[in-house]
Amino acid sequence: MKLQDELPLDHHLAGVYRYGAAFCGVVLLVFGCLGLADALKPFGTNGNVAGLDTNTALSIISLTVGAALVVGGIVGGTFASGLNMTVGTLFLLSGFYHLFTLDRPANFLDFGMPNVVFSFVVGLMILTFGMYGRVSSKLSHDNPFWRRRHPEQAAREDKQRAAAQAELTARERSTESTSGR
């Protein structure tokens, strides 16, 4: 299954993936730029930007991930959705890792508790953007992700739709032929 083929380019959910990815990417780009502006040591532990602890390594990671999310926002579609789900999951894993390494030498990115909370909140937000329209028990039957999970029922509905369309076309033709006399 190729996820890029699942949604048409003009699908109404593409905007959610795009704007969600771009917004989160811009936030991370701003954070990364502010961190680099402080000219910190690569793995120093004394940087602070907007209430979050930072160092040069975290700033570079933020710039890289932010740029990837902005690119995902530009590309849009299922690429942005998949990227959001991946990045959101990585943010959550990072939050858990740094939660358990607070005040330990393994905390090489200088995370403090505000960083952990930020990582969880942003991770959940990005993950939600990625899952929007993909994961739900009440997806509409024209949603490509529902159709992929229920191929037999989708095929039956397609046959019913085609039969109804054929009947409608036949009625229109018979109406045209009787009115044309």
C-alpha positions as CSV (number, residue, x, y, z in Angstrom):
1,M,0.0,0.0,0.0
2,K,1.5,3.3,-1.1
3,L,0.1,6.1,1.2
4,Q,0.8,8.8,-1.4
5,D,-1.8,7.1,-3.7
6,E,-4.5,7.0,-1.1
7,L,-5.9,10.6,-1.2
8,P,-6.4,12.7,-4.3
9,L,-4.4,15.9,-4.4
10,D,-7.5,18.1,-4.0
11,H,-9.0,16.1,-1.1
12,H,-10.4,18.4,1.7
13,L,-8.1,16.8,4.3
14,A,-5.0,17.9,2.5
15,G,-5.3,21.4,4.1
16,V,-5.3,20.0,7.6
17,Y,-2.1,18.1,6.9
18,R,-0.5,21.0,5.2
19,Y,-1.3,23.8,7.6
20,G,-0.7,21.6,10.6
21,A,2.8,20.6,9.4
22,A,3.7,24.1,8.3
23,F,2.5,25.7,11.6
24,C,4.5,23.3,13.8
25,G,7.5,23.6,11.5
26,V,7.5,27.3,11.7
27,V,7.4,27.1,15.5
28,L,10.4,24.8,15.6
29,L,12.3,26.9,13.1
30,V,11.8,30.0,15.3
31,F,12.9,28.0,18.4
32,G,16.0,26.7,16.5
33,C,16.9,30.1,15.2
34,L,16.6,31.7,18.6
35,G,18.7,28.9,20.1
36,L,21.5,29.4,17.5
37,A,21.4,33.2,18.0
38,D,22.5,32.6,21.6
39,A,25.7,30.9,20.2
40,L,25.7,28.2,22.8
41,K,28.1,25.3,23.2
42,P,27.0,22.2,21.2
43,F,26.1,20.2,24.3
44,G,26.1,23.0,26.9
45,T,23.5,23.1,29.6
46,N,23.0,26.8,30.2
47,G,20.8,28.0,27.2
48,N,17.3,29.2,27.6
49,V,14.9,30.3,24.9
50,A,11.3,31.2,25.5
51,G,11.4,29.4,28.8
52,L,12.8,26.2,27.3
53,D,16.3,24.9,28.0
54,T,18.4,24.6,24.8
55,N,21.8,24.1,23.4
56,T,23.2,24.2,19.8
57,A,22.5,20.5,19.2
58,L,18.8,20.9,20.1
59,S,18.6,24.1,18.0
60,I,20.0,22.3,15.0
61,I,17.6,19.3,15.5
62,S,14.8,21.8,15.8
63,L,15.8,23.6,12.6
64,T,16.1,20.2,10.7
65,V,12.7,18.9,11.9
66,G,11.1,22.3,11.4
67,A,12.3,22.5,7.9
68,A,11.1,18.9,7.2
69,L,7.6,19.9,8.5
70,V,7.5,23.0,6.4
71,V,8.5,21.0,3.3
72,G,5.7,18.5,4.3
73,G,3.3,21.4,4.5
74,I,4.4,22.5,1.0
75,V,4.1,19.0,-0.5
76,G,0.9,18.3,1.4
77,G,-1.4,15.3,1.0
78,T,-0.5,12.0,2.4
79,F,3.1,12.9,2.5
80,A,2.4,15.5,5.1
81,S,0.1,13.2,6.9
82,G,2.7,10.4,7.1
83,L,5.5,12.9,8.0
84,N,3.3,14.3,10.8
85,M,2.6,10.9,12.2
86,T,6.3,10.0,12.2
87,V,7.5,13.3,13.7
88,G,4.7,13.3,16.3
89,T,5.7,9.8,17.4
90,L,9.3,10.8,17.6
91,F,8.4,13.9,19.7
92,L,6.5,11.6,22.1
93,L,9.4,9.2,22.4
94,S,11.8,12.0,22.9
95,G,9.5,13.4,25.7
96,F,9.5,10.0,27.4
97,Y,13.3,9.5,27.0
98,H,14.1,13.0,28.4
99,L,11.5,12.6,31.2
100,F,13.5,9.6,32.5
101,T,16.9,11.3,31.9
102,L,16.2,14.7,33.6
103,D,19.2,15.7,35.8
104,R,21.3,12.8,34.4
105,P,24.3,12.8,32.1
106,A,22.2,11.1,29.4
107,N,20.2,14.3,29.0
108,F,22.6,15.5,26.3
109,L,20.0,17.9,24.8
110,D,19.6,19.8,28.1
111,F,15.9,19.1,28.4
112,G,14.2,20.5,31.5
113,M,10.6,19.7,32.5
114,P,9.2,22.5,30.4
115,N,10.9,20.9,27.4
116,V,9.4,17.5,28.2
117,V,5.9,19.1,28.4
118,F,6.5,21.0,25.2
119,S,7.6,17.7,23.5
120,F,4.5,15.9,24.7
121,V,2.1,18.7,23.6
122,V,3.7,19.4,20.3
123,G,4.1,15.6,19.6
124,L,0.4,15.0,20.3
125,M,-0.6,18.0,18.2
126,I,1.5,16.9,15.2
127,L,0.4,13.3,15.6
128,T,-3.2,14.5,15.6
129,F,-2.7,16.4,12.4
130,G,-1.2,13.3,10.8
131,M,-4.0,11.0,12.0
132,Y,-6.9,13.4,11.1
133,G,-9.0,11.6,8.5
134,R,-7.1,8.4,8.7
135,V,-7.8,6.9,12.1
136,S,-11.4,6.8,13.3
137,S,-14.2,4.4,13.7
138,K,-16.6,6.7,11.8
139,L,-14.7,7.5,8.6
140,S,-17.0,8.2,5.7
141,H,-17.3,5.5,3.1
142,D,-15.8,7.6,0.4
143,N,-12.6,8.0,2.5
144,P,-9.8,6.1,0.9
145,F,-8.5,4.8,4.2
146,W,-11.9,3.3,5.0
147,R,-12.1,1.8,1.6
148,R,-8.6,0.3,2.0
149,R,-9.7,-1.3,5.3
150,H,-13.1,-2.6,4.0
151,P,-12.4,-3.6,0.3
152,E,-15.4,-6.0,0.1
153,Q,-17.9,-3.6,1.3
154,A,-16.4,-0.8,-0.8
155,A,-16.7,-3.1,-3.9
156,R,-20.4,-3.8,-3.1
157,E,-21.1,-0.1,-2.7
158,D,-19.3,0.7,-6.0
159,K,-21.5,-1.9,-7.7
160,Q,-24.6,-0.5,-6.2
161,R,-23.6,3.0,-7.2
162,A,-22.8,1.9,-10.7
163,A,-26.1,0.1,-11.0
164,A,-28.0,3.1,-9.7
165,Q,-26.1,5.3,-12.2
166,A,-26.9,2.9,-15.1
167,E,-30.5,2.9,-14.1
168,L,-30.6,6.7,-14.0
169,T,-28.9,6.9,-17.4
170,A,-31.4,4.5,-18.8
171,R,-34.3,6.5,-17.4
172,E,-32.9,9.7,-18.9
173,R,-32.5,8.1,-22.3
174,S,-36.0,6.8,-22.3
175,T,-37.3,10.2,-21.2
176,E,-35.3,11.8,-24.0
177,S,-36.6,9.4,-26.6
178,T,-40.3,9.8,-25.5
179,S,-40.0,13.6,-25.3
180,G,-38.1,13.8,-28.7
181,R,-41.1,12.3,-30.6
